[in-house]
Amino acid sequence: MTRDLVLHDWVVAGIALACGCAAALVLRALMKWLGKHAGRTRWSGDDIIVDALRTVVPWAAVIGGAAVAASALPLTVRIGELVDRSLTAVLIVMATLGAARVVAGLVQSVAASRTGVAASASIFVNITRVVVLSMGVLVALETLGVSIAPLVTALGVGGLAVALALQDTLANLFAGVHILASKTVQPGDYIRLTSGEEGYVVDINWRNSVVRNLSNNLVIIPNGRLARTNMTNYSQPEQKLSILVQAGVGYDSDLEHVERVTLEVVDSVMADISGGVPDHEAAVRFHTFADSRINFTVILGVGEFSDQYRIKHEFIKRLHQRYRTEGISIPAPTRTVSLQPDGAGAPSSPSPVPHQREASSQVPADRRR
């Protein structure tokens, strides 16, 4: 201290600190008001920015009031510099946290708009957040007087050892980046691997991909394996699918009538059932003369993969009811077997008829009477 503390110093410092806190409350209310107006706009970026500023700006006001309060006190040069550096470092950390939140939110928003789904891959969000936080920490250390050159050199030398120790993790990281950059798989797509796993892609993070199957269970697949395996993406290049339903009618049926009735049922299902595609061009294709009926394939359209089960269910019910109303038979497979006695052109192999005679000869005598 250059002089002793007096009551006036404490009063000025208290007033400065109180003004900083009051300004923080006013700015917080202002940020809340801006957040309501930002929510009415179509661009989601302003919501992210205002949400980040809602935390940073009030703390900046408090730190500013603390800095003014410290300058009003008769501190020594060394303590004054230490206080200024500490407050500046805290402000830098707070600004870094806000910047990381803004950048991560913007990346997530851009990813969601590009993929066209509600969810977004967290791998890009995590990478950008780590980069921004690392830069902020380095700047804060430099502000406090800590030399970051040896630290950066040590990190560069130790990075090689870390890379060797984390080969699998880094392989999964770059595999996830490659998958998203190539757009072969995006969050929200329905995929099926050759190994049998299938479901909706929920997220692709820095190590693995999370897939939710139709039974609502999560399947965790390493990114490296997902990049190497063969898969079918049922959401690319579009989500609409064509599904096939097999059916058959009797040989005495009028095929023109069968085709017309079937197409009417398809049109009704496409128009009434959720998941149908009303503008889909339905088709009936006869293809096989089977043992007891003429088989054909009905081609229907669905909005996305999981809709096919509901569409098939309703289509089969309506088609069965309509065929009964129209008198169109759906025969079950039948086969006629003819048994002939020996000497009447029957094969030389043993016939079941002699066995029946032998069985009848074993009936007790009292029953034969």
C-alpha positions in Angstrom: 0.0 0.0 0.0 1.1 3.5 -0.7 -1.0 4.8 2.2 -3.4 3.5 4.8 -7.0 2.5 4.0 -9.6 5.0 5.0 -13.4 4.8 5.1 -13.6 6.7 1.9 -11.7 4.0 0.1 -14.1 1.3 1.3 -17.1 3.3 0.4 -15.9 4.0 -3.2 -14.9 0.3 -3.6 -18.3 -0.8 -2.3 -20.1 1.6 -4.5 -18.2 0.4 -7.6 -18.8 -3.2 -6.8 -22.5 -2.6 -6.1 -22.8 -0.7 -9.4 -21.2 -3.7 -11.2 -23.7 -6.1 -9.6 -26.6 -3.7 -10.4 -25.4 -3.5 -14.0 -25.2 -7.3 -14.2 -28.9 -7.6 -13.1 -30.0 -5.0 -15.7 -28.0 -6.7 -18.4 -29.4 -10.0 -17.5 -32.9 -8.7 -17.8 -32.0 -7.1 -21.1 -30.6 -10.4 -22.4 -33.8 -12.1 -21.3 -35.8 -9.6 -23.3 -33.6 -10.1 -26.3 -34.0 -13.8 -26.0 -37.8 -13.6 -26.3 -37.5 -11.5 -29.5 -34.8 -13.8 -30.9 -37.1 -16.8 -30.4 -39.6 -15.2 -32.8 -37.1 -15.1 -35.7 -36.6 -18.0 -38.1 -32.8 -18.0 -37.7 -31.7 -20.2 -34.8 -28.3 -18.5 -34.6 -29.5 -15.5 -32.7 -31.0 -17.7 -30.0 -27.6 -19.4 -29.5 -25.8 -16.0 -29.4 -28.2 -14.4 -26.9 -28.2 -17.6 -24.7 -24.4 -17.4 -24.5 -24.3 -13.6 -23.9 -26.9 -14.1 -21.1 -24.1 -15.7 -19.0 -21.1 -13.8 -20.2 -22.4 -10.2 -20.1 -23.6 -10.1 -16.5 -20.3 -11.6 -15.3 -18.4 -9.1 -17.3 -20.2 -6.3 -15.5 -19.4 -7.8 -12.1 -15.7 -8.2 -13.1 -15.7 -4.6 -14.4 -17.1 -3.4 -11.0 -14.5 -5.4 -9.2 -11.7 -3.9 -11.3 -13.0 -0.4 -10.6 -13.2 -1.2 -6.9 -9.6 -2.6 -6.9 -8.4 0.6 -8.6 -10.0 2.7 -5.9 -8.0 1.0 -3.2 -4.5 2.0 -2.4 -2.8 -1.2 -3.5 0.8 -1.7 -4.2 2.0 -2.1 -7.8 2.6 -5.8 -7.5 -0.7 -6.5 -5.9 -2.5 -4.2 -8.4 -1.0 -6.0 -11.3 -1.9 -9.4 -9.8 -5.5 -8.3 -9.3 -5.7 -6.9 -12.8 -4.3 -10.1 -14.3 -6.5 -12.3 -12.3 -9.7 -10.4 -13.2 -8.6 -10.4 -16.9 -7.9 -14.1 -16.8 -11.4 -14.7 -15.3 -13.0 -12.5 -18.0 -11.1 -14.4 -20.7 -12.3 -17.7 -19.3 -15.9 -16.5 -19.2 -15.6 -15.2 -22.7 -14.1 -18.5 -23.8 -16.9 -20.5 -22.3 -19.4 -18.2 -24.1 -17.6 -18.4 -27.4 -17.4 -22.2 -27.1 -21.1 -22.4 -26.5 -21.8 -20.1 -29.5 -19.5 -21.9 -31.9 -20.8 -25.3 -30.8 -24.4 -24.2 -31.2 -23.8 -22.8 -34.6 -22.0 -25.9 -35.8 -24.9 -28.0 -34.4 -27.4 -25.8 -36.2 -25.6 -25.9 -39.5 -25.3 -29.7 -39.2 -29.0 -30.1 -38.5 -29.9 -27.9 -41.5 -27.6 -29.7 -43.8 -28.7 -33.2 -42.9 -32.4 -32.3 -42.6 -33.0 -34.1 -39.3 -33.6 -32.8 -35.8 -30.6 -34.5 -34.3 -27.0 -33.7 -35.3 -23.7 -35.4 -35.0 -21.9 -34.4 -31.8 -18.4 -35.2 -33.1 -18.1 -31.8 -34.8 -19.6 -30.0 -31.8 -17.2 -31.7 -29.4 -14.2 -31.0 -31.7 -15.0 -27.3 -32.0 -15.7 -26.9 -28.3 -12.4 -28.5 -27.4 -10.5 -26.3 -29.8 -12.1 -23.0 -28.6 -11.6 -24.0 -24.9 -8.0 -24.9 -25.5 -7.2 -21.5 -27.1 -9.0 -19.7 -24.3 -7.0 -21.5 -21.6 -3.7 -20.8 -23.3 -4.6 -17.1 -23.6 -5.6 -17.0 -19.9 -2.3 -18.6 -18.9 -0.4 -16.1 -21.0 -2.3 -13.3 -19.3 -1.4 -14.6 -15.9 2.3 -14.5 -16.9 2.7 -18.3 -17.5 4.9 -18.9 -20.5 2.9 -21.2 -22.9 5.9 -21.9 -25.2 7.3 -24.8 -23.1 3.8 -26.1 -22.6 3.1 -26.1 -26.4 6.5 -27.8 -27.0 5.8 -30.4 -24.4 2.4 -31.1 -25.9 3.9 -31.5 -29.3 6.5 -34.0 -28.1 4.0 -35.9 -26.0 1.5 -35.9 -28.7 3.3 -38.6 -30.6 3.3 -40.9 -27.5 -0.4 -40.2 -27.0 -1.2 -40.9 -30.6 0.6 -44.3 -30.4 -1.3 -45.1 -27.2 -4.7 -44.1 -28.6 -4.5 -45.6 -32.0 -8.0 -47.2 -31.8 -9.5 -44.0 -30.4 -8.0 -41.8 -33.1 -9.0 -44.3 -35.8 -12.6 -44.1 -34.6 -12.4 -40.3 -34.5 -11.1 -39.9 -38.0 -13.5 -42.6 -39.2 -16.4 -40.7 -37.8 -15.2 -37.4 -39.4 -14.9 -39.3 -42.7 -18.4 -40.8 -42.5 -20.0 -37.4 -41.8 -17.9 -35.5 -44.4 -18.7 -38.0 -47.1 -22.4 -37.9 -46.1 -22.8 -41.7 -46.5 -24.5 -41.9 -43.1 -26.3 -39.0 -41.3 -28.1 -38.9 -38.0 -31.7 -39.9 -38.6 -30.9 -42.4 -41.4 -32.1 -46.0 -41.2 -29.2 -48.4 -41.9 -28.7 -52.2 -42.0 -25.2 -53.7 -41.7 -24.2 -57.0 -43.3 -23.6 -58.4 -39.7 -27.3 -57.9 -39.0 -27.4 -54.7 -36.9 -30.0 -52.2 -38.1 -31.9 -49.1 -36.9 -32.0 -45.4 -36.9 -28.7 -43.5 -36.5 -29.1 -41.4 -33.3 -25.6 -39.8 -33.1 -22.1 -40.1 -34.3 -19.6 -39.0 -31.6 -15.9 -39.1 -31.4 -15.6 -42.8 -30.8 -18.8 -44.7 -31.8 -22.1 -44.4 -33.6 -25.3 -44.9 -31.7 -28.1 -46.8 -33.5 -31.6 -47.2 -32.1 -33.4 -50.3 -33.4 -37.1 -50.7 -33.8 -37.4 -52.3 -30.3 -36.1 -49.0 -28.9 -32.8 -50.4 -27.8 -29.5 -48.7 -28.5 -26.8 -50.5 -30.5 -23.2 -49.1 -30.1 -21.0 -49.5 -33.2 -17.4 -48.3 -33.3 -16.9 -45.7 -36.1 -14.0 -47.7 -37.6 -16.1 -50.8 -38.0 -19.0 -48.7 -39.5 -16.6 -47.2 -42.0 -15.3 -50.6 -43.1 -18.4 -52.7 -43.2 -21.0 -53.0 -46.0 -24.3 -51.4 -45.2 -27.6 -50.5 -46.8 -28.9 -47.0 -46.1 -32.6 -46.9 -46.5 -32.8 -43.1 -46.2 -30.5 -42.3 -49.1 -30.9 -40.9 -51.6 -34.5 -40.4 -50.3 -36.6 -41.8 -47.5 -39.5 -43.0 -49.6 -39.3 -46.7 -50.4 -41.1 -49.2 -52.5 -42.1 -52.4 -50.8 -43.3 -55.7 -52.2 -46.2 -57.8 -51.0 -46.8 -61.3 -52.4 -50.3 -62.7 -53.1 -52.1 -65.3 -55.2 -55.6 -66.1 -56.6 -57.2 -69.2 -58.0 -57.0 -70.3 -61.6 -60.7 -69.6 -62.2 -60.3 -65.9 -61.2 -60.6 -63.1 -63.8 -57.1 -61.6 -63.7 -58.3 -58.2 -65.0 -60.8 -58.0 -62.3 -58.2 -59.1 -59.7 -55.8 -56.4 -60.8 -58.4 -53.6 -60.8 -59.7 -54.6 -57.3 -56.1 -54.8 -55.9 -55.2 -51.4 -57.2 -58.3 -49.9 -55.7 -57.3 -51.3 -52.3 -53.7 -50.0 -52.7 -55.0 -46.5 -53.5 -57.3 -46.5 -50.4 -54.4 -47.6 -48.2 -52.1 -45.0 -49.6 -54.6 -42.3 -49.0 -56.0 -43.3 -45.5 -53.0 -44.8 -43.6 -50.3 -42.7 -42.1 -47.0 -43.4 -43.8 -48.5 -44.1 -47.2 -47.5 -42.2 -50.3 -50.6 -41.0 -52.1 -48.8 -40.0 -55.3 -47.1 -43.4 -55.5 -47.9 -45.3 -58.7 -49.1 -48.7 -57.5 -48.5 -51.8 -59.6 -49.6 -55.4 -59.8 -47.3 -57.9 -61.5 -48.4 -61.5 -62.2 -45.4 -63.8 -62.3 -45.9 -67.5 -61.4 -48.2 -70.4 -62.3 -48.0 -72.2 -58.9 -49.5 -75.6 -58.0 -52.9 -74.3 -56.9 -52.9 -70.5 -57.7 -51.5 -67.7 -59.8 -49.0 -65.7 -57.8 -48.4 -62.0 -58.2 -46.5 -59.1 -56.5 -48.1 -55.8 -55.3 -45.8 -52.8 -55.2 -46.6 -50.2 -52.6 -44.9 -46.9 -51.5 -44.1 -45.9 -47.9 -42.8 -42.7 -46.5 -39.8 -44.3 -44.6 -38.6 -47.7 -43.5 -40.6 -48.3 -40.4 -43.9 -47.4 -42.1 -43.8 -50.6 -44.1 -45.1 -52.7 -41.3 -48.2 -50.6 -40.7 -48.8 -50.4 -44.5 -48.5 -54.1 -45.0 -50.7 -54.9 -42.1 -53.6 -52.6 -43.2 -53.2 -53.6 -46.9 -53.5 -57.4 -46.2 -56.6 -56.8 -44.0 -58.3 -54.7 -46.6 -57.3 -56.9 -49.5 -58.6 -60.0 -47.8 -61.9 -58.3 -47.0 -62.3 -57.0 -50.5 -61.6 -60.3 -52.1 -64.3 -61.9 -50.0 -66.7 -59.2 -51.0 -65.8 -59.6 -54.7 -65.9 -63.4 -54.6 -62.2 -63.8 -55.5 -60.8 -67.0 -54.0 -57.4 -67.3 -52.4 -56.9 -71.1 -52.5 -54.6 -72.9 -50.1 -52.0 -75.3 -51.5 -53.6 -78.7 -52.2 -52.3 -82.0 -53.5 -54.2 -85.2 -54.6 -52.7 -88.5 -53.7 -54.0 -91.7 -55.4 -53.5 -95.2 -53.9 -53.8 -98.3 -56.2 -53.7 -102.0 -55.2 -51.0 -104.4 -56.5 -51.4 -105.6 -60.1 -53.3 -102.6 -61.2 -50.4 -100.6 -62.6 -49.1 -99.6 -59.2 -45.4 -99.4 -58.7 -43.5 -102.5 -57.5 -42.6 -100.8 -54.3 -44.6 -101.9 -51.2 -48.0 -100.4 -51.0 -49.7 -99.3 -47.8 -52.8 -101.5 -48.8 -51.2 -104.9 -47.8 -50.3 -103.4 -44.5 -54.0 -102.5 -44.0 -55.0 -106.1 -44.9 -52.5 -107.5 -42.4 -53.8 -105.2 -39.7 -57.4 -106.3 -40.4 -56.5 -110.0 -40.1 -55.4 -109.4 -36.6 -58.9 -108.5 -35.4 -60.1 -110.9 -32.6 -62.5 -113.7 -33.7 -65.3 -112.7 -31.4 -65.4 -109.3 -33.1 -65.4 -110.9 -36.6 -68.5 -112.7 -35.7 
